[in-house]
């Protein structure tokens, strides 16, 4: 299995001032940067073929560790998502991760890897109640789908041979991690209407994605909260610094 981490996300203002950097990937959390935590979790799970999409500062930060393949920052989120899909020439299975998960660790990542069906495009979903128990007082996370409140993770699994089919929808699927209504927009008007009315379920979105992509798609439920907390804002980052 290959892995790729997108590490081009810029930060500014209060977030950058507190982190001492203008890149999320290089923001320190409890003695390690977020990109280093992600790479360490992958290697502890025996995933060694790792690519990182980032600029020269990210490459320099990654250099002291065991070698990773660097993919130049494309200058935008869309370009970096597509660059991540092209990071490896072989269309083998691909684990796609964001670099803003301050709590990611080997046990949480291994939980997901152990539950992947090799031919199924997969994304972990954490139950909101479990998320709140793990991160009491955290900033608001999650979305309600047909009465079920869930929190999306920052990890995706793409099965071998799927990248070309995923490519045309990749940016929407990536952005759906934080705004799942965007997934509903590609699912068709009926599913989108159900979503807006609070009636679209996770199962309905899975089924529509299967039809659009013509491959198995599944949400892996009850995922560890550590995979679902992303430090997207200064408030998220401040929480991550103060709570173990």
C-alpha positions in Angstrom: 0.0 0.0 0.0 1.1 3.5 -0.8 0.4 6.6 1.3 0.2 10.3 0.5 -0.1 13.3 2.8 -1.3 16.7 1.7 0.8 19.3 3.6 0.2 22.5 1.8 -2.5 24.1 4.0 -1.6 27.6 4.9 -2.4 29.4 8.2 -2.3 33.0 9.2 -3.3 35.4 12.0 -3.7 34.0 15.5 -3.2 30.4 14.3 0.2 31.2 12.6 1.3 33.4 15.5 0.7 30.7 18.1 2.2 27.9 15.9 5.2 29.9 14.8 4.7 28.9 11.2 2.5 29.6 8.2 1.8 26.0 7.5 -0.5 23.6 9.4 1.9 20.7 8.6 4.7 22.3 10.6 2.6 23.4 13.6 4.0 21.8 16.7 1.9 19.7 19.1 3.4 18.2 22.2 6.9 18.1 21.0 6.3 17.1 17.3 4.9 18.7 14.2 1.6 17.5 12.8 3.3 16.2 9.6 5.8 14.2 11.8 3.0 12.7 13.9 1.3 11.6 10.7 4.4 10.0 9.2 5.3 8.3 12.5 1.8 6.8 12.7 2.1 5.4 9.1 5.5 3.9 9.7 4.4 2.3 13.0 1.7 0.6 11.0 4.3 -0.7 8.5 3.3 1.8 5.7 6.7 2.9 4.4 6.0 4.1 0.9 5.0 7.6 1.9 4.7 10.7 -0.3 4.2 14.3 1.0 2.7 17.1 -1.1 4.3 20.3 0.2 6.8 23.1 -0.4 10.5 23.3 0.3 9.9 24.1 4.0 7.9 20.9 4.4 10.6 19.0 2.6 13.2 20.4 4.9 11.2 19.4 7.9 10.7 15.9 6.6 14.4 15.4 5.7 15.7 14.3 9.2 13.3 11.3 9.2 13.6 8.3 7.0 13.1 9.3 3.3 9.7 10.3 2.0 8.8 11.1 -1.6 8.2 14.8 -2.0 5.6 16.1 -4.5 5.8 19.9 -5.2 3.0 22.1 -3.7 0.6 22.9 -6.5 -0.5 26.2 -5.1 -4.1 25.4 -4.3 -6.1 22.8 -2.5 -7.5 21.4 -5.7 -4.0 21.1 -7.3 -2.6 19.4 -4.3 -5.4 16.8 -4.1 -4.8 16.0 -7.8 -1.0 16.0 -7.2 -1.6 13.5 -4.3 -3.4 11.1 -6.6 -0.5 11.3 -9.1 2.2 10.9 -6.4 2.8 7.3 -7.3 2.9 5.9 -10.8 1.6 2.5 -9.8 -2.2 2.4 -9.3 -1.9 0.3 -6.2 -4.0 0.8 -3.1 -3.5 4.3 -1.7 -4.0 5.7 1.8 -4.7 9.5 1.6 -4.2 11.6 4.7 -4.4 15.2 5.6 -1.7 16.8 7.7 -3.9 18.5 10.3 -4.7 15.7 12.7 -2.9 16.6 16.0 -4.1 13.4 17.8 -3.4 10.8 15.1 -1.3 7.8 16.4 -0.5 4.3 15.4 -3.4 2.6 17.3 -6.1 4.8 15.8 -4.7 4.4 12.3 -4.2 0.6 12.7 -7.9 0.4 13.8 -8.9 1.8 10.4 -6.4 -0.3 8.4 -7.6 -3.5 10.1 -11.2 -2.8 9.0 -10.6 -1.9 5.3 -12.0 -4.2 2.7 -9.3 -4.2 0.0 -11.6 -3.5 -2.9 -13.7 -0.8 -1.2 -13.2 2.9 -1.1 -13.4 3.7 2.6 -13.5 6.7 5.0 -13.7 6.4 8.8 -16.6 8.0 10.6 -16.6 8.7 14.4 -19.8 8.8 16.4 -20.4 12.3 17.8 -21.0 11.0 21.3 -17.7 9.1 21.4 -16.0 12.2 20.0 -17.3 14.4 22.8 -16.3 11.9 25.4 -12.8 11.9 24.1 -12.6 15.6 23.6 -14.8 17.3 26.2 -15.3 21.0 25.6 -13.8 20.9 22.1 -15.0 23.3 19.4 -18.0 22.1 17.5 -17.4 19.1 15.2 -19.6 16.9 13.1 -22.8 16.8 11.1 -26.2 15.2 11.4 -27.4 12.8 8.7 -30.9 11.4 9.1 -30.7 11.8 12.8 -27.2 10.3 13.1 -24.5 12.7 14.2 -21.0 11.8 13.0 -17.6 13.3 12.7 -15.6 12.7 9.5 -12.0 11.6 9.6 -9.0 13.0 7.7 -8.1 9.6 6.2 -9.3 8.0 3.0 -8.5 4.5 1.5 -8.6 4.2 -2.3 -8.5 0.6 -3.6 -6.1 -0.5 -6.3 -7.2 0.6 -9.8 -9.6 3.3 -8.5 -7.6 6.5 -8.9 -8.7 7.4 -12.4 -12.4 7.0 -11.5 -11.9 8.9 -8.3 -10.0 11.7 -10.0 -12.9 13.6 -11.4 -14.6 13.7 -8.0 -11.6 13.9 -5.9 -11.7 17.5 -4.8 -15.4 17.3 -3.9 -14.8 14.1 -1.9 -11.9 15.6 -0.1 -13.8 18.8 0.8 -16.7 16.7 2.0 -14.5 15.7 5.0 -15.4 19.1 6.4 -18.6 19.9 4.5 -20.5 16.7 3.7 -23.3 18.6 1.9 -20.7 18.8 -0.9 -20.9 15.0 -1.2 -24.6 15.3 -1.5 -24.3 17.7 -4.5 -22.7 15.0 -6.6 -25.2 12.5 -5.4 -28.0 14.0 -7.4 -30.9 16.4 -6.7 -33.0 13.9 -4.7 -30.2 13.1 -2.3 -29.3 16.7 -2.0 -32.9 17.6 -1.2 -33.0 14.9 1.5 -29.8 16.2 2.9 -31.2 19.7 3.1 -34.3 18.4 4.8 -32.2 16.4 7.3 -33.3 13.1 5.8 -30.2 12.0 3.9 -28.5 9.1 5.6 -24.9 7.9 5.5 -26.2 4.8 3.7 -27.9 6.8 1.0 -24.6 8.7 0.3 -22.7 5.5 0.2 -25.1 4.0 -2.3 -25.1 7.0 -4.6 -21.2 7.1 -4.5 -21.1 3.5 -5.4 -23.2 4.2 -8.5 -21.3 7.3 -9.5 -17.8 5.7 -9.1 -18.8 2.2 -10.1 -16.9 0.7 -7.2 -17.7 -0.3 -3.6 -17.8 2.6 -1.1 -18.2 2.3 2.6 -18.1 4.5 5.7 -16.2 2.7 8.5 -18.2 3.5 11.5 -17.2 4.0 15.2 -13.7 5.1 14.2 -11.4 6.4 16.9 -11.9 10.1 17.7 -8.2 10.7 17.2 -8.7 10.4 13.4 -11.6 12.8 13.4 -10.1 15.8 15.2 -8.6 18.2 12.7 -6.9 21.5 13.7 -8.5 23.5 11.0 -8.8 26.8 13.0 -6.9 28.7 15.7 -9.5 27.5 18.2 -9.0 23.9 17.2 -5.3 24.2 17.5 -5.4 26.0 20.9 -7.6 23.1 22.2 -5.1 20.5 20.8 -2.3 22.2 22.7 -4.1 22.2 26.0 -5.7 18.8 26.0 -4.0 15.5 25.8 
